[in-house]
Amino acid sequence: MRSAVLDNDVIGALVSALGTDSVIHEGSALSFFANDVYRGGGLPLAVVRPTDVAALQQAVRTCAKFGVAMVPRGGGASYTDGYILPDGGHVVFDTGALDAIEIDEQAAIVTVGTGVTWANLKTALDAKGLRTPFWGPFSGIAATVGGSMSQNTLSHGSTMHGISAQSVLSMDVVLASGELLSTSASTAMRFYGPDLTGLFTGDCGVFGIKARIRLPLLPVLPHFVCLSFAFDSFAAYHAASRKAAMARLDDSHFGLDLALSQGQIGRQEGIGARAKIALQVLRRAPNKAKGIAQLMRMAIAGEDAMRAGAYMCHFIIEGFDAQEAAIKAKLLRRLLDGLGREIANSIPTFVQSIPFAPLFNVLGPNGERWVPVHGVFAHDQAVAFDAAFKDLIAKRKPEMDALGVWLGTMFSPVGPSGFLYEVALYWPDDRTDYHRTTLGEDYLSSKPDFAPNAASRAYVEDLKIAIIALMQDFGAGHFQLGRAYTYQQRLAPPAASLLRAIKSELDPQGLMNPGALGF
Ligand SMILES: Cc1cc2nc3c(=O)[nH]c(=O)nc-3n(C[C@H](O)[C@H](O)[C@H](O)COP(=O)(O)OP(=O)(O)OC[C@H]3O[C@@H](n4cnc5c(N)ncnc54)[C@H](O)[C@@H]3O)c2cc1C
């Protein structure tokens, strides 16, 4: 048990190291930082927001001296207890002020502070006609480069270029001692000897706090085609996605079942949202005539486009010129021939126009609470898992209905050989300070309010655990491990002991994000 005197000493030392403006230690903000998108943990002792790497090192040294747990937090857009500590009493490291972006066009490298959001990075790179290979999750309006690299992330650019960890050259990481470790001896290359950069990807911050990250640059391909297909069965959907992932014709693609197609799109139905989409479509179209034609197609397709089959797959294809994009689209249509039917492309057009939409999806379409759970499957397991999952849900359906719990599924490719199956769970429940702060009163007042609902909440947690266990029965792996997915137990003994040896070398007191990855 920590004493109040010691807590005051820690806070005093942090304030004198960083200044009052960079340390929060009282008030409602602490409760915001005690919640992720899914649920809450214990109250932190303090939140620090260092403005440069030296200040970050100083704050880490201070915590290490007092033996206080340190928990890094980027945009806070995760839902796997990655940055919340059940017992509290920790110091949260909010990386938001580490927001420098240095673009070296000649070297084809961008160096970012880890608190840079993917949306801000895209704005800075767009101005120069540049991009990174992987260029962010859908949550990129809040999610940071540091957060994505720390828990592995996919979406924009992922079919063509893989997940976040595949788009990093090197990192500078502040270790638990306060020392700064650079992961590569060369800024130009990652694979200079053993891949030390890879060691820190997906580590959920247990090996240290990332301060700076270097990513490679590519030219933006300014021409694009958006395509959508509907499928009557999961097996047909999976076959199409597998073929597309192997062919790598699209920059990214993703799939939604009917429940999510209706739920997600229900969100964009306001007149204001539609006007914004129209404006973005026009702005991003290679020329005005094409933009207007696209808008007309979207208007004619209307909402039926979202309900055209049991599963829908949405593709964004890019090219150096219109011809290249059109040829890739033609090849993709040929590849998927006989598996599904082409439908109006409103959804990928929307996503292409607004790749980083506001975080409305942290609640369900009617204000319900939301938590996703996912597994990444080998292709030969995906269809079998889907059947077993549907069996599980059929058995649970009466209980789910009684408690107001419902779900939808979405899918993404993970390179040519992995298939991500994500289940979004919804239930009626009270909001937390995370939702109130992120969405604001204006938005929340337009949605139904729910009373605290411990029964449905507990049921969702139990269902989530059952789904993860079923996924693992089919050999699934996971991203975003946090405290939600088992990891060390699934490693072979020599790998597990190597991991523990690395942890004790980098963080001998076990102060960095204790509990994440099972440490
Ligand atoms: C609406 C919505 C859409 C989403 N879409 C996607 C998607 O398309 N694809 C996808 O993969 N995920 C998605 N996510 C999940 C999540 O937003 C992303 O995985 C994102 O990368 C999290 O980044 P963050 O900066 O918010 O990290 P946080 O949530 O702040 O942190 C995540 C983990 O990284 C650690 N961490 C953060 N910063 C550092 C650092 N500097 N050094 C060391 N450790 C650190 C934290 O301790 C924590 O364990 C979505 C979430 C929401 C709410």
The ligand as an ORCA input file, in Angstrom:
! r2SCAN-3c Opt
* xyz 0 1
  C     -13.726      3.954    -33.953
  C     -12.461      3.136    -33.907
  C     -11.939      2.628    -35.073
  C     -10.790      1.827    -35.044
  N     -10.280      1.383    -36.221
  C      -9.185      0.595    -36.206
  C      -8.633      0.118    -37.424
  O      -9.093      0.466    -38.519
  N      -7.571     -0.721    -37.358
  C      -7.016     -1.076    -36.154
  O      -6.054     -1.851    -36.157
  N      -7.482     -0.602    -34.992
  C      -8.546      0.229    -34.990
  N      -9.014      0.737    -33.796
  C      -8.286      0.432    -32.544
  C      -7.239      1.518    -32.135
  O      -7.737      2.790    -32.346
  C      -5.968      1.449    -32.918
  O      -5.414      0.186    -32.792
  C      -4.921      2.539    -32.598
  O      -3.715      2.186    -33.196
  C      -4.678      2.879    -31.166
  O      -3.774      3.976    -31.141
  P      -3.758      4.973    -29.903
  O      -2.760      6.035    -30.157
  O      -5.129      5.425    -29.596
  O      -3.208      4.000    -28.773
  P      -3.657      3.894    -27.237
  O      -5.035      3.352    -27.185
  O      -3.404      5.163    -26.538
  O      -2.611      2.806    -26.726
  C      -2.563      1.526    -27.255
  C      -1.454      0.725    -26.574
  O      -0.191      1.243    -26.942
  C       0.537      1.691    -25.808
  N       1.208      2.936    -26.215
  C       0.634      4.056    -26.704
  N       1.572      4.965    -27.030
  C       2.773      4.417    -26.721
  C       4.123      4.861    -26.807
  N       4.456      6.080    -27.281
  N       5.100      4.018    -26.404
  C       4.810      2.786    -25.920
  N       3.552      2.321    -25.803
  C       2.542      3.122    -26.202
  C      -0.494      1.868    -24.699
  O       0.068      1.661    -23.422
  C      -1.505      0.782    -25.059
  O      -1.079     -0.446    -24.542
  C     -10.162      1.545    -33.804
  C     -10.686      2.083    -32.627
  C     -11.814      2.875    -32.678
  C     -12.309      3.468    -31.392
*
